[in-house]
Amino acid sequence: MVSGRFSRRLPARLTPRIVSSPRVSARRKLWVAPRPPSLGDLAAAFCLASLVLVVGCLMYVNVKGYLGSGSLVAGLTGDADVCDIFDGRWVPDSSYPLYNSSECPFAERGFNCLANGRKDMDYLKWRWKPWRCDVPKFNVQDVLERLRGKRVVFVGDSMSRTQWESLICMLMTGVQDPNTVYEVDGKHISKTIRFLGVRFQTFNLSIEFFRSVFLVQQSLPPRHGPKRVRTTLKLDKMDDMSRKWVDSDVLIFNSGHWWTPSKLFDMGCYFQVGGALKLGMSVDSAFTIALNTWASWVETMVDTNRTHVFFRTFEPSHWSDSNQKVCNLTQHPLAEAKANDRTEFSEIIVEVVERMKVPVTVLNVTPMGAYRSDAHVGTWSHPSTVTDCSHWCLPGVPDAWNELVFSYLLVKGWRKL
């Protein structure tokens, strides 16, 4: 968790550094020639050294066992002295996937790669493994009980919707009667709907998604502006829907994929601060201002004593060309992280959260996604004419994001309502 601080260091320290300050006597001492050690002295020294060695070995075994047990996921909090949970690799695991998309009514057809004709299933059999610790296995019954009576809210773009769908499908594997799980307004999942909410009736649990691709407010341009300005982003105003996000127990944000010249300037959307247009402002500068607006909103409006706030970093893509027309997927994860990751967005997120006065957890998923050139939708989309090297198949990478979220919650403890 980044609580106004974020550690970028990777090495782990298993023991704290102890600095002693012995009391110095002001009395001068006479020098006396030492006598040769006796056999008894040697035996006592040997016993003492042996005791220290045994104690040290026991401490090492306990610490190593604790790390290996998956209990330490403190890297998720930014405490790199223990374990950076985002520094790791994907390992084969035959117990995956965690669910079947075809049996989950809330998984979009466009993300169900197997249903859309993908033949190989290797991409489903990978688990994220940090170098210095383990991620506890997702226990659906335990998570459902802990979420009883709670509200989980996702806010962001289509990547956020994918994570929302992933969590619902993961949780449905622990529900005895699927008919007790339903969309509150009877809506079918759509890319353009601004609100979707799924209710787990038996557990009095709501899992909700709000579509807010910029997090800040989109508006009509000011009067007498240039003709090319058709809409604006008010960088100092939060989305009008933000008031609906506040009363939640888990609140997960993402943004970034719409912050591009092609989705802004080419569409006639420019930046605005106060009543002034900022026609020459760069995308990175605007994103920074918007994130600072979001940070101030969280500090002012969200009760972080109750609500766990997360911000997921930018998800990398694996397009084979700069025009995002060619998508050649691999059969297995890459040996080295390579992707169009646009890490500047992730860095801005970290820098903004570092300065916050309330606890916010950064989900730094950018590095782990850079290995998964095998897990994108690719040509197995719906309709099949759409090639997609940005979004992920379900089941897949978004499941790992949710595992990290609930690993953190299990380790840090659930705040009482």
C-alpha positions as CSV (number, residue, x, y, z in Angstrom):
1,M,0.0,0.0,0.0
2,V,1.2,3.4,-0.7
3,S,0.3,5.6,2.3
4,G,1.7,8.8,1.1
5,R,5.0,6.9,0.5
6,F,6.1,4.4,-2.1
7,S,9.3,2.4,-1.9
8,R,10.9,1.6,-5.3
9,R,13.6,-0.6,-3.9
10,L,13.6,-4.3,-4.7
11,P,16.1,-6.1,-2.3
12,A,14.6,-7.7,0.7
13,R,16.1,-7.5,4.3
14,L,15.1,-10.2,6.6
15,T,16.5,-8.7,9.7
16,P,16.6,-5.1,10.9
17,R,19.8,-3.2,11.3
18,I,20.5,-2.7,15.0
19,V,22.7,0.2,16.0
20,S,23.9,0.1,19.6
21,S,25.1,3.1,21.7
22,P,27.0,1.6,24.7
23,R,27.5,3.8,27.7
24,V,31.0,5.2,27.8
25,S,32.6,5.4,31.2
26,A,34.4,8.6,32.1
27,R,36.7,6.8,34.5
28,R,40.2,5.9,33.1
29,K,41.1,2.2,33.4
30,L,44.5,0.7,34.0
31,W,45.9,-1.6,31.3
32,V,46.4,-5.1,32.6
33,A,48.1,-7.8,30.6
34,P,45.5,-10.5,29.7
35,R,46.0,-14.0,31.1
36,P,45.9,-16.9,28.7
37,P,42.3,-18.4,28.4
38,S,41.7,-21.5,30.5
39,L,40.0,-24.7,29.3
40,G,36.9,-23.7,31.1
41,D,36.9,-20.3,29.3
42,L,37.2,-22.1,25.9
43,A,34.3,-24.4,26.7
44,A,32.1,-21.6,27.8
45,A,32.9,-19.6,24.6
46,F,32.1,-22.7,22.5
47,C,28.8,-23.2,24.2
48,L,27.8,-19.6,23.7
49,A,28.8,-19.7,20.0
50,S,26.8,-22.9,19.6
51,L,23.7,-21.3,21.2
52,V,23.9,-18.3,19.0
53,L,24.2,-20.5,15.9
54,V,21.2,-22.6,16.9
55,V,19.1,-19.5,17.6
56,G,20.2,-18.0,14.3
57,C,19.2,-21.1,12.4
58,L,15.8,-21.3,14.0
59,M,15.2,-17.6,13.1
60,Y,16.2,-18.3,9.5
61,V,14.0,-21.3,9.2
62,N,11.0,-19.4,10.7
63,V,11.5,-16.4,8.5
64,K,12.0,-18.5,5.3
65,G,8.9,-20.6,6.1
66,Y,6.9,-17.4,6.7
67,L,8.0,-16.0,3.4
68,G,7.3,-19.2,1.6
69,S,3.9,-19.6,3.1
70,G,2.5,-16.8,1.1
71,S,1.7,-14.8,4.2
72,L,4.0,-12.0,3.5
73,V,2.6,-9.9,0.7
74,A,3.8,-6.7,2.1
75,G,5.4,-5.7,-1.2
76,L,1.8,-4.8,-2.1
77,T,2.0,-2.1,0.5
78,G,5.2,-0.7,-1.0
79,D,7.4,-2.3,1.8
80,A,10.1,-3.6,-0.5
81,D,12.2,-4.6,2.5
82,V,10.1,-7.7,2.8
83,C,8.8,-8.6,-0.7
84,D,8.0,-6.7,-3.8
85,I,5.0,-8.7,-5.0
86,F,5.1,-7.1,-8.4
87,D,8.7,-8.3,-9.1
88,G,8.3,-11.9,-10.2
89,R,7.5,-14.3,-13.0
90,W,4.6,-16.4,-14.4
91,V,4.9,-20.1,-13.5
92,P,2.9,-23.0,-14.9
93,D,0.1,-24.2,-12.6
94,S,-2.3,-26.9,-13.7
95,S,-4.8,-25.9,-11.0
96,Y,-5.7,-22.8,-13.1
97,P,-8.0,-21.3,-14.5
98,L,-10.2,-20.4,-11.6
99,Y,-13.4,-20.5,-13.5
100,N,-15.0,-21.2,-16.9
101,S,-16.1,-18.1,-18.8
102,S,-18.8,-20.0,-20.7
103,E,-20.4,-20.8,-17.3
104,C,-20.3,-17.2,-16.1
105,P,-23.2,-15.1,-17.5
106,F,-21.3,-11.9,-16.6
107,A,-18.2,-12.5,-18.8
108,E,-18.5,-10.6,-22.1
109,R,-18.4,-12.7,-25.3
110,G,-15.7,-10.5,-26.6
111,F,-13.3,-11.6,-23.8
112,N,-14.3,-15.3,-23.9
113,C,-11.5,-16.4,-26.2
114,L,-12.2,-20.1,-26.0
115,A,-15.8,-19.6,-27.0
116,N,-14.6,-17.4,-29.9
117,G,-12.5,-20.2,-31.4
118,R,-9.2,-20.2,-29.6
119,K,-7.9,-23.8,-29.6
120,D,-4.9,-23.8,-27.3
121,M,-5.4,-23.6,-23.6
122,D,-1.8,-23.0,-22.5
123,Y,-2.5,-19.4,-21.7
124,L,-4.9,-20.4,-18.9
125,K,-2.3,-22.4,-16.9
126,W,-0.1,-19.7,-15.5
127,R,0.2,-18.2,-12.0
128,W,2.0,-15.1,-10.9
129,K,4.9,-15.9,-8.5
130,P,6.9,-13.1,-6.9
131,W,10.5,-13.8,-6.4
132,R,10.6,-13.6,-2.6
133,C,7.2,-14.7,-1.5
134,D,4.0,-16.4,-2.7
135,V,0.5,-15.0,-3.4
136,P,-2.0,-17.0,-1.3
137,K,-4.4,-19.1,-3.4
138,F,-7.8,-17.5,-3.9
139,N,-10.2,-19.1,-1.5
140,V,-13.6,-18.3,-2.8
141,Q,-15.6,-19.3,0.2
142,D,-13.4,-17.3,2.6
143,V,-13.6,-14.2,0.3
144,L,-17.4,-14.4,0.0
145,E,-17.8,-14.6,3.8
146,R,-15.5,-11.7,4.3
147,L,-17.3,-9.7,1.6
148,R,-20.7,-10.4,3.2
149,G,-22.7,-7.2,3.5
150,K,-20.1,-5.2,1.6
151,R,-19.8,-3.1,-1.6
152,V,-17.0,-3.4,-4.0
153,V,-16.7,-0.6,-6.7
154,F,-14.6,-0.5,-9.8
155,V,-14.1,2.8,-11.6
156,G,-12.4,3.3,-14.9
157,D,-12.3,2.2,-18.5
158,S,-12.9,-1.2,-20.3
159,M,-9.9,-2.7,-18.4
160,S,-11.7,-1.9,-15.2
161,R,-14.8,-3.6,-16.6
162,T,-12.7,-6.7,-17.4
163,Q,-11.4,-6.9,-13.8
164,W,-15.0,-6.4,-12.6
165,E,-16.2,-9.3,-14.7
166,S,-13.3,-11.4,-13.6
167,L,-14.1,-10.9,-9.9
168,I,-17.8,-11.8,-10.4
169,C,-16.8,-15.0,-12.3
170,M,-14.3,-15.9,-9.6
171,L,-16.9,-15.4,-6.8
172,M,-19.7,-17.2,-8.7
173,T,-17.7,-20.5,-8.4
174,G,-18.6,-20.4,-4.6
175,V,-22.3,-19.7,-5.1
176,Q,-24.7,-22.7,-4.8
177,D,-27.6,-21.1,-6.6
178,P,-26.5,-19.0,-9.7
179,N,-30.0,-17.5,-9.8
180,T,-29.3,-15.5,-6.6
181,V,-26.7,-13.5,-8.6
182,Y,-28.1,-10.9,-10.9
183,E,-27.5,-7.5,-12.5
184,V,-29.5,-5.0,-10.4
185,D,-31.2,-3.3,-13.3
186,G,-31.5,-6.3,-15.6
187,K,-28.9,-4.9,-18.0
188,H,-26.7,-6.9,-20.3
189,I,-23.1,-6.0,-20.2
190,S,-22.3,-3.3,-22.7
191,K,-19.2,-1.1,-23.5
192,T,-21.2,2.1,-23.3
193,I,-23.3,1.6,-20.2
194,R,-22.0,3.9,-17.4
195,F,-23.2,1.8,-14.5
196,L,-23.4,-2.0,-14.0
197,G,-24.1,-3.6,-10.7
198,V,-24.2,-7.3,-9.8
199,R,-25.9,-8.4,-6.6
200,F,-25.0,-11.6,-4.7
201,Q,-28.2,-11.9,-2.8
202,T,-27.2,-14.7,-0.4
203,F,-24.3,-12.6,0.8
204,N,-25.9,-9.2,0.6
205,L,-22.9,-8.2,-1.6
206,S,-22.7,-5.7,-4.5
207,I,-19.9,-5.7,-7.1
208,E,-20.3,-2.6,-9.2
209,F,-18.6,-0.9,-12.2
210,F,-18.7,2.8,-13.1
211,R,-17.5,3.7,-16.6
212,S,-15.3,6.8,-16.1
213,V,-12.5,6.6,-18.6
214,F,-10.9,9.9,-17.6
215,L,-12.1,10.1,-13.9
216,V,-12.5,13.9,-14.4
217,Q,-15.4,15.7,-15.9
218,Q,-16.2,15.8,-19.7
219,S,-18.0,18.9,-20.7
220,L,-19.1,21.1,-23.6
221,P,-16.4,23.7,-24.7
222,P,-16.6,27.3,-23.4
223,R,-18.2,29.9,-25.6
224,H,-16.2,31.6,-28.3
225,G,-13.6,28.7,-28.3
226,P,-11.9,27.5,-31.5
227,K,-14.1,25.4,-33.8
228,R,-11.8,22.4,-33.5
229,V,-12.7,22.2,-29.8
230,R,-15.9,20.1,-29.6
231,T,-15.6,18.8,-26.0
232,T,-13.3,19.5,-23.0
233,L,-11.9,17.6,-20.1
234,K,-12.2,19.8,-16.9
235,L,-9.0,18.6,-15.3
236,D,-9.9,20.3,-11.9
237,K,-13.4,18.7,-11.7
238,M,-14.2,15.1,-10.8
239,D,-16.7,13.1,-12.9
240,D,-20.3,13.9,-11.9
241,M,-20.8,10.2,-10.9
242,S,-18.0,10.4,-8.3
243,R,-20.6,11.0,-5.5
244,K,-21.8,7.4,-6.1
245,W,-18.4,5.9,-5.5
246,V,-18.0,7.1,-1.9
247,D,-20.0,4.7,0.1
248,S,-18.0,1.6,-0.6
249,D,-15.8,-0.9,1.2
250,V,-13.3,-1.6,-1.6
251,L,-12.8,1.1,-4.3
252,I,-10.5,0.2,-7.3
253,F,-9.6,2.8,-9.9
254,N,-7.8,2.7,-13.2
255,S,-7.3,5.2,-16.1
256,G,-4.8,5.7,-19.0
257,H,-6.0,4.0,-22.1
258,W,-8.0,7.0,-23.3
259,W,-5.3,9.5,-22.6
260,T,-3.9,9.5,-26.1
261,P,-3.9,12.2,-28.9
262,S,-6.0,9.9,-31.1
263,K,-8.8,9.6,-28.5
264,L,-8.5,13.3,-27.5
265,F,-7.3,15.8,-30.0
266,D,-8.3,13.9,-33.1
267,M,-11.8,13.7,-31.7
268,G,-11.9,17.4,-30.8
269,C,-11.4,17.0,-27.1
270,Y,-9.0,19.4,-25.3
271,F,-8.1,20.3,-21.8
272,Q,-9.6,22.9,-19.5
273,V,-8.7,24.2,-16.1
274,G,-11.2,26.6,-14.5
275,G,-12.7,28.6,-17.4
276,A,-9.5,28.5,-19.5
277,L,-8.7,26.2,-22.4
278,K,-5.2,24.7,-22.4
279,L,-4.8,24.0,-26.1
280,G,-1.0,23.5,-25.9
281,M,-1.0,21.2,-22.8
282,S,0.6,17.8,-23.2
283,V,-1.3,14.6,-22.4
284,D,1.2,13.7,-19.6
285,S,0.8,17.1,-18.0
286,A,-3.0,16.9,-18.2
287,F,-3.0,13.4,-16.8
288,T,-0.9,14.6,-13.8
289,I,-3.4,17.4,-13.1
290,A,-6.3,15.0,-13.4
291,L,-4.7,12.6,-11.0
292,N,-4.0,15.4,-8.5
293,T,-7.7,16.3,-8.7
294,W,-8.6,12.6,-8.0
295,A,-6.1,12.5,-5.1
296,S,-7.7,15.6,-3.5
297,W,-11.1,14.1,-4.0
298,V,-10.1,10.8,-2.2
299,E,-8.5,12.8,0.7
300,T,-11.7,14.9,1.1
301,M,-14.6,12.6,0.2
302,V,-13.5,9.0,1.1
303,D,-13.5,7.6,4.6
304,T,-10.3,5.6,4.3
305,N,-10.9,4.2,7.8
306,R,-13.6,2.2,6.2
307,T,-12.8,2.1,2.4
308,H,-9.8,0.4,1.0
309,V,-8.7,2.5,-2.0
310,F,-6.6,1.0,-4.8
311,F,-5.3,2.4,-8.1
312,R,-4.2,0.0,-10.7
313,T,-1.4,1.1,-13.0
314,F,-1.4,1.1,-16.8
315,E,-1.9,-2.3,-18.5
316,P,0.7,-3.0,-21.3
317,S,-0.3,-4.1,-24.8
318,H,1.6,-6.2,-27.3
319,W,0.8,-4.8,-30.7
320,S,3.2,-5.8,-33.4
321,D,3.1,-2.4,-35.2
322,S,2.8,1.2,-34.1
323,N,-0.6,1.6,-35.8
324,Q,-2.2,-1.1,-33.7
325,K,-3.3,-3.1,-36.6
326,V,-1.2,-6.3,-36.3
327,C,-1.4,-8.6,-33.3
328,N,0.8,-11.6,-33.3
329,L,0.5,-13.4,-30.0
330,T,2.9,-15.9,-28.6
331,Q,1.9,-19.4,-27.2
332,H,3.6,-18.8,-23.9
333,P,4.6,-15.8,-21.7
334,L,7.7,-14.0,-22.7
335,A,11.0,-14.8,-21.0
336,E,11.6,-11.1,-20.7
337,A,9.1,-8.3,-20.1
338,K,8.5,-6.6,-23.5
339,A,5.4,-4.5,-24.2
340,N,4.1,-1.1,-25.3
341,D,3.7,-0.3,-21.6
342,R,3.7,3.5,-21.5
343,T,5.3,3.4,-18.1
344,E,5.1,7.2,-17.8
345,F,1.5,6.8,-16.8
346,S,2.4,4.3,-14.1
347,E,5.1,6.7,-12.9
348,I,2.7,9.6,-12.6
349,I,0.3,7.5,-10.6
350,V,3.0,6.5,-8.2
351,E,4.3,10.1,-7.8
352,V,0.8,11.4,-7.1
353,V,0.0,8.8,-4.6
354,E,3.4,9.3,-2.8
355,R,2.2,12.8,-1.9
356,M,-1.3,11.8,-0.6
357,K,-2.2,12.2,3.0
358,V,-4.4,9.1,3.2
359,P,-3.6,5.4,2.5
360,V,-4.0,4.3,-1.1
361,T,-2.6,1.1,-2.5
362,V,-1.0,1.1,-5.9
363,L,-1.5,-2.1,-7.9
364,N,1.6,-1.9,-10.1
365,V,0.5,-4.5,-12.6
366,T,2.5,-2.9,-15.5
367,P,5.6,-5.2,-15.2
368,M,3.7,-8.4,-14.7
369,G,1.5,-7.8,-17.8
370,A,4.5,-7.1,-20.0
371,Y,5.3,-10.8,-20.0
372,R,1.8,-12.0,-21.2
373,S,2.0,-11.6,-24.9
374,D,0.1,-14.9,-25.0
375,A,-3.0,-13.8,-23.0
376,H,-4.5,-11.0,-25.1
377,V,-7.8,-11.4,-27.0
378,G,-6.0,-11.2,-30.4
379,T,-8.1,-12.5,-33.2
380,W,-10.4,-14.4,-30.9
381,S,-12.7,-11.4,-30.4
382,H,-16.4,-10.9,-31.0
383,P,-17.0,-9.9,-33.7
384,S,-13.9,-11.7,-35.1
385,T,-13.1,-8.8,-37.5
386,V,-11.8,-6.8,-34.5
387,T,-8.2,-7.6,-33.6
388,D,-7.3,-6.8,-30.0
389,C,-3.8,-6.8,-28.5
390,S,-4.8,-4.6,-25.5
391,H,-7.6,-6.4,-23.7
392,W,-7.1,-9.8,-22.0
393,C,-8.9,-13.1,-22.4
394,L,-11.1,-14.2,-19.5
395,P,-10.1,-16.3,-17.6
396,G,-6.6,-14.7,-17.6
397,V,-4.4,-11.9,-16.4
398,P,-7.2,-9.8,-14.7
399,D,-7.8,-12.8,-12.3
400,A,-4.2,-12.3,-11.0
401,W,-5.0,-8.6,-10.3
402,N,-8.0,-9.7,-8.2
403,E,-5.8,-12.3,-6.4
404,L,-3.4,-9.5,-5.4
405,V,-6.2,-7.3,-4.2
406,F,-7.6,-9.9,-1.9
407,S,-4.1,-11.1,-0.8
408,Y,-3.6,-7.6,0.5
409,L,-6.9,-7.5,2.2
410,L,-6.4,-10.8,3.9
411,V,-2.9,-9.9,5.1
412,K,-3.8,-6.3,6.3
413,G,-7.1,-7.3,7.7
414,W,-10.7,-6.1,6.9
415,R,-11.8,-2.9,8.5
416,K,-15.0,-3.3,10.5
417,L,-18.1,-1.4,9.3
